[in-house]
Amino acid sequence: MAVRAVPGRRRRSMDAEGALMRDVDAGGGDRLALAVLAQYRMATTEQMHLLIAPDVRIEQTRRRLVKLQKEGLIDRITLPQAGRTRVWFATHYGADVASEWPELRKWQPAKLGADRTAARLRVGHALTVTETGLAFVQDARRHGDVCPPLDWIPEVYHPLGSGEAVIPDALLYYRRSLRDGEGWSLLRAFVEVDRATRGPERLAAKSSPTNGCSDMCR
């Protein structure tokens, strides 16, 4: 029995498969956006764009963030003194979702509630820490080193024993290529971001290597 081809059926099948793959790719982008935002605590739209998708138009990042907000995974505040800049953060629901992912195995949700009031009170320091992490990520891209966004981990608790601990502003992982191109070295550093909110003695006491912290980056 002869089989008659139906014009357009194969094309519709290929179109459906292409749409499915675009949805899968979008899901991966959504996952990275939520993971970065949960780990970084807060970020502006521009910071998120430069961290997760610098090679596409910023409008795509804006649409992704708005979609995640509609799904209840993230929320935002607006800074009137900064040209109506939008600052994004993960909601309790978003943090719970992200905390189950293996790429955030070293991450702990912030104790401070993820709501608009808490975000407003923390925004200055949080955005400065995010900007510092972004600088490392961008520098690695320029020099052919490896420092993806999730290798910047803010506020990691490090016990020192005897009930003492240190909580740096961030823990940095950075893989630097050797100059001869024949290998690489893995660097780790505690990073303390000083916004002149504490005196030099208190800052030195927090970031001193004698507190048990090695490879300190100040």
C-alpha positions in Angstrom: 0.0 0.0 0.0 1.4 3.4 -1.0 1.9 6.0 1.7 1.0 9.5 0.7 3.1 12.3 2.2 1.1 15.1 3.8 2.7 18.5 2.9 3.7 20.5 5.9 3.5 17.8 8.5 7.2 17.3 8.7 7.7 21.1 8.9 5.2 21.4 11.7 7.0 18.6 13.6 10.3 20.3 13.2 8.8 23.6 14.3 7.4 22.0 17.4 10.8 20.5 18.2 12.5 23.8 17.8 10.0 25.5 20.1 10.6 22.8 22.7 14.3 23.3 22.5 13.9 27.1 22.9 11.8 26.4 26.0 14.5 24.2 27.4 17.1 26.9 26.7 14.9 29.5 28.3 14.5 27.3 31.4 18.3 27.1 31.7 18.5 30.9 31.5 15.8 31.3 34.1 17.6 28.9 36.4 20.9 30.7 36.1 19.2 34.1 36.7 17.4 32.8 39.9 20.6 31.1 41.1 22.7 34.2 40.7 20.1 36.5 42.2 19.6 34.2 45.2 23.3 33.8 45.9 24.2 37.5 45.3 21.3 38.7 47.5 20.5 41.8 45.3 21.4 43.1 41.9 20.3 45.8 39.5 18.9 44.9 36.0 22.2 46.0 34.5 24.3 44.0 36.9 22.2 40.9 36.2 22.5 41.4 32.5 26.3 41.7 32.6 26.5 38.7 34.9 24.3 36.2 33.1 23.9 37.3 29.5 26.3 40.1 28.3 26.2 38.9 24.7 22.5 39.5 24.2 20.3 42.7 24.3 19.5 43.9 27.8 15.8 43.8 26.9 16.0 40.0 27.0 17.3 40.1 30.5 14.5 42.6 31.5 11.9 40.3 30.1 13.4 37.3 31.9 13.4 39.1 35.3 9.8 40.3 34.8 8.7 36.7 34.0 10.4 35.4 37.2 8.7 38.1 39.2 5.3 37.1 37.8 6.1 33.5 38.8 6.7 34.7 42.4 10.4 33.6 42.4 11.9 37.1 42.6 10.7 40.6 43.5 12.1 44.1 43.2 12.4 47.6 44.7 12.8 50.9 42.9 15.5 53.4 44.0 14.0 56.9 43.3 17.4 58.6 44.1 19.1 56.6 41.4 17.0 57.3 38.3 14.3 54.8 39.2 16.8 51.9 39.2 15.3 48.5 39.7 16.9 46.3 42.3 16.0 42.6 42.2 16.1 39.9 45.0 14.9 36.4 45.4 11.7 35.8 47.3 11.3 33.2 50.1 9.8 30.9 47.5 12.6 31.6 45.0 15.2 31.0 47.6 13.6 27.7 48.6 13.5 26.6 45.0 17.2 27.5 44.3 18.5 26.0 47.5 17.6 22.5 46.2 20.0 22.9 43.2 23.5 21.3 43.3 25.1 24.4 41.9 24.2 26.2 45.2 25.4 23.4 47.5 27.6 25.9 49.4 25.0 28.6 49.6 22.7 29.3 52.6 19.7 31.6 52.3 20.1 34.9 54.2 18.6 35.0 57.7 17.1 38.4 57.0 13.7 38.0 55.4 13.6 38.5 51.6 11.0 41.2 51.4 11.0 44.8 50.1 11.6 46.4 53.5 14.6 44.2 54.2 15.9 44.8 50.7 15.6 48.6 51.0 17.6 48.6 54.2 20.4 46.4 52.8 20.6 47.7 49.3 23.7 50.0 49.5 26.1 47.4 50.8 24.6 44.5 48.9 24.9 46.3 45.5 28.5 47.3 46.3 29.3 43.6 47.0 27.5 42.6 43.7 29.5 45.2 41.8 32.7 43.8 43.2 31.8 40.3 42.2 30.9 41.5 38.7 34.3 43.1 38.4 36.0 39.7 39.0 33.7 38.0 36.5 34.3 40.5 33.8 38.1 40.6 34.4 38.2 36.8 34.0 36.4 37.0 30.7 38.8 39.6 29.4 41.9 37.6 30.4 40.7 34.1 29.4 40.5 33.1 33.1 37.6 31.2 34.6 35.3 32.9 37.1 31.6 32.2 36.4 29.0 34.2 38.3 28.4 31.5 40.9 32.1 31.4 41.9 31.4 34.6 43.9 29.6 33.5 47.1 28.6 36.3 49.5 28.5 36.0 53.3 29.9 32.5 53.7 30.1 31.4 57.4 33.6 30.0 58.3 33.9 28.5 61.8 37.4 29.0 63.4 36.8 26.8 66.4 36.2 27.7 70.1 32.9 29.3 69.1 34.5 31.9 66.8 33.8 32.4 63.1 34.4 34.8 60.3 31.8 35.9 57.7 33.5 37.7 54.9 31.5 39.8 52.4 32.3 37.1 49.8 34.3 34.0 49.1 35.9 34.1 45.6 37.0 31.1 43.5 39.1 32.1 40.5 41.0 29.9 38.0 43.9 31.9 36.5 45.6 30.8 33.3 49.4 30.7 33.4 51.2 33.1 31.2 52.8 30.4 29.1 49.4 28.9 28.5 50.6 25.5 29.8 48.3 25.3 32.9 46.3 27.2 35.4 46.2 27.9 39.1 43.1 27.9 41.3 42.9 30.8 43.7 40.5 31.3 46.6 40.1 34.5 48.6 38.0 36.1 51.2 36.9 39.5 50.0 35.9 42.3 52.4 34.3 45.3 50.8 34.8 48.5 52.8 32.2 51.3 52.3 33.7 53.4 55.2 30.9 52.2 57.5 33.2 51.0 60.3 36.5 52.2 61.7 39.9 50.9 60.6 40.5 48.9 63.8 37.2 47.0 63.5 37.8 46.4 59.8 41.3 45.2 60.3 40.1 42.8 63.1 37.5 41.3 60.8 39.8 40.8 57.8 43.1 39.9 59.5 44.7 36.6 58.4 45.4 36.0 62.1 41.7 35.2 62.4 42.4 32.0 60.5 41.7 33.3 57.0 44.3 32.7 54.3 44.6 34.1 50.8 42.8 37.2 51.9 41.9 39.7 49.2 41.3 43.2 50.6 
